[in-house]
Every structure is written in structure tokens, then in C-alpha cells.
Amino acid sequence: MKDILKKYLPVNSVEPVSALIKMNGVHLKIVNERVTRHGDYRRMPDGSQQITINANLNKYRFLITTIHEIAHLVAFQKYGRHIKPHGDEWKHCFRSLMLPFIRPEIFPNSLLPLIANHFRNPRASSDTDARLSVALKEFDPQNDKNYIFEIPFGSLFKIHNGKTFKKGARKIKRYECLEVDTGKIYLFQPNAEVHLLKI
């Protein structure tokens, strides 16, 4: 297990993550990219606990996602199965499990203050924390995508499922964008990654 984790995690987090996986009896599966999620946790029909994490995540996002999913398991075991998936109980477990990892031996100095701030009140996805998401992307391999907030007002862009949108105005935290084919308005997070269409 440790040899596999070395490929995906910051080196100083391999031992403690391995210990958490072992202690909680988790079966960790590393899977191909899923667009809608970085990872997930499920209790299998035979009662075993399985976590799946996307193989394409950079090592810092892989670490945060792994702890996020282990926190689901710990929260359900501690508080029962009727809690909200990302409610206060899960936040408490996620924070306490993550705390030992928020140090300069594991995360670069550029990420530490953003991670510390995020874990004051962790959200259902680190992607909804735009500042942290953008900072984490610095450690991804280069790609040809843009963030919504980077592209000009009125630009046309495509998303992962091939649908085309026109960027509209920012409303509070998100952008209203018009789906070209249907005329429906959808809200996008500022750090949603899209393909800008050259006209």
C-alpha cells in the first residue's frame, strides 16, 4: 500500500495516511478521472468500507480528497448513518483528521494559509473554495482549459459534456451563463474549468 501511495501523495504524508487507511479498515481504489467528483466513500453490501480517488489529482489534492473521504467513514461510525453527508459532524471529523497534515513538511508555503483558512469551515468540495482551488491547480499538469472568471464577458465556452454556453454577469459569487442550444441560464462557480471557443 505504501509503495502505491508514494506515487500519489506528498512524501511526508504517506505513513500517516497509510496508518489511517489501515486503522479504519478502508479499501482504497485509485480510479480513472470522473468529471463530477474527485473521490467518494461507500459502505459495500458485505459491510466493507471502500474509498475511490481519481488517479489524475495532483498530490496535494489527492491528500485532501483522501482525508475528506475517510472523514465520511469516521463521521458515520461516530455519529450514525442519519447525519448529513457534509454536515457539522463530518466537518468536525474532517478538520480533526486534516489538522496533523497542515504543516510545511507536507504542503508548500503558498498553500498553507489557504488550507488553514479552508479548514476553519470545510466545504463539501475544495472546488467550491475558489481561492484554494485556483492555488491547488498551480500543481496540476498544464492543460488548455480556462477558468470562467478569466474569460471575457460574452465569451462562448464548452464544458466537459460538449454543451456550449455564453458567459454572463456575476451574481454574488457565481456567473450566470446562457446555454446556447436551450436558452436556459445556469450558474457557474468562478473557478469552473471550461474550453474557451475561439470565434
N, C-alpha and C positions, 0 to 999 in steps of 0.2 A: 504493500500500500504506500509506504513512504517513498519508494522509488518512483511510483506513478505521480504522487503529489508534488514531488520536486520539479516536475515539468510544468506544473500549473500554478504553484504558489510561491510567494516570496520565501526565500530560503529559511529565514528565521521563524517562519510560521508553520513549517512542515510538522515539526514534533508536536506542538500543542494542538494543531488541527487533527493530526493522526490520533492523538490521545482522546480528543472529544468524540471522534467517529467511533473509536473502539468502546469508550465508556458508555455511549448511548446505543450501541449495537446497530449502527447505521450501515446499510448497504449503499455505497456511493457509486453512482453510474455517471460517467462523463459521456455526453451525447452530442450529436451534431446540432448546429445552431437552430434555435427556434426563435422566430422573429418576435413573438409576443411575450416571451419571458426569458430570463437568464437561468432560472432554475426552478425546481419545485420539490415539495415534500409530499409523500403519501404513505399511508399505512396500507400494506398489501393484504389481500384476503387471508393469507396464512398468519397474519399478525406481525410480520417483519416490517421494519421501517426502511423506506427507500428514499434517497435524495438523488435527483438528477441535476447536473450542472452542465451548461453549454461549454463545449471544448474551446470555442473561439474567444472566450473572455480573456482580457489581459490579467496578469497575476493578482493585481490589487482588487479588481472587480470580482475575480474568481474567489478570492478570500472573503470579501464582504458577502457575496451571494451564498457561499457555503455556510457561513455563520448565520445568515438570515434564515436558511432552511433548517439548520439544526435548532434554531430558536423556536421554530414552529413545533418541532417534536417535543422539545423541553417544556414549552408552554402547555401543550395538550396533556403531557404526562403530569405536570404540576397542578394545573387548574381544571382539567377535564376537557371533554370534546365539545362543550357547548359555548366556548368562548369565541369571540370574533377573531377571524384569522389574523388581522393586523390591529387588534385592539390593545388596550393598556397592558394586559398580561404578556402578550407577545413582545411589545415594546420593551417592557422591563427585562424579559429574558434576553432579547437581542442586545440591549445595552450592556447588561452584565457579562454576557458571553464575549462581546466585542471589546470591552474595555482593556483586557490584557494585551490586545493586539495593536492598540493605538499608541505606537511608540516609534521613535526614529530608526530602530533596528529593522523595522518591518515596512513602514511606509515612508516615502520620500518627504522631506520637509515641506515641499509645496502642497502636499495633500493633507498633512496632519491637521492644520487648523480647520479645513473644510470638513474633514471627517469628524473631528471633535464636535463641531457645530451641528452636523447632521445627527449625531447620536444623542444630542440633548432631547430630541423628539423624533426618532427614526420613522421614516415613512414606509409605505407598502413597497416602494421601489426606490432605489437610489436614483433612478432616472427622473423621478419627479422633483428631485432636488437639482435644479438646473445648474447651479454653480459647481456642485460636486460632480455631476455627470460630465460637464464640459472638461473639468480638470482631469477626470479619470480617462477621458478619451485621448488625452495627450499621450497615453501609454499604449494606445491601440496601434496596430499596423495602419499605414496610410490607406485611405480609400477615397473614392470620388464623390462622396456624399457631402451635403451641406446641412447645417442646422437651419431650421426655419428662421430663427432670429437674424441669421446672417444674410438672407436673401432679400432683394428689394421688394417693397410693396407692389402688388400686382403681378409678381412673377408666377409663371406656371411651373409646377413641380409634380413629380411622380412619387408614389410611396411603394413599399415592398410588394403590394398586391397588384401593381400596374395601374391603379386609379390615378387620374390626373386632377390636380387642384390648382386654384388661383389664390395666392396669399392675400389676405385681407388685413383688417385693422387688429391691433392688440386690444383685448378686453380684459382688464385687470391683469391676470398672469398669462393668459393663453391667447393664441391668434385664431380669429375666425377665418376659415378658408372655405372657398366655394368649390364643391365637386363639380367639375366641368360638365360631365355627362348628365347629372341628375338635377343640378341647381340647388342641391342641399348644402347647408352650412355645417361644417364640422369644426370642432375646437382642437387645436394642436398645442402641445407643450412647446415652449420656445426652443428646447434642445432636442426636438424630434429630428431624426436624420432623414433627409429626403434627397432625391435626384433632381437638381435644377434642370429645367428644359431650356435649351438654347433656341431662341426664336429667330 
